[in-house]
């Protein structure tokens, strides 16, 4: 995420959208890999 757009909820919204689409497609698990120390991303 570009710094100017961080902390506005866009990533959380993108994850929610991906989860919704995955459910619609019958997917029952999603794996999100985050770099160690990236606490804001881990909170998603």
Buried (B, 14 or more C-beta within 10 A) or exposed (E): EEEEEEEEEEBEEEBEEEEEEEEEEEEEEEEEEEEEEEEEBEEE
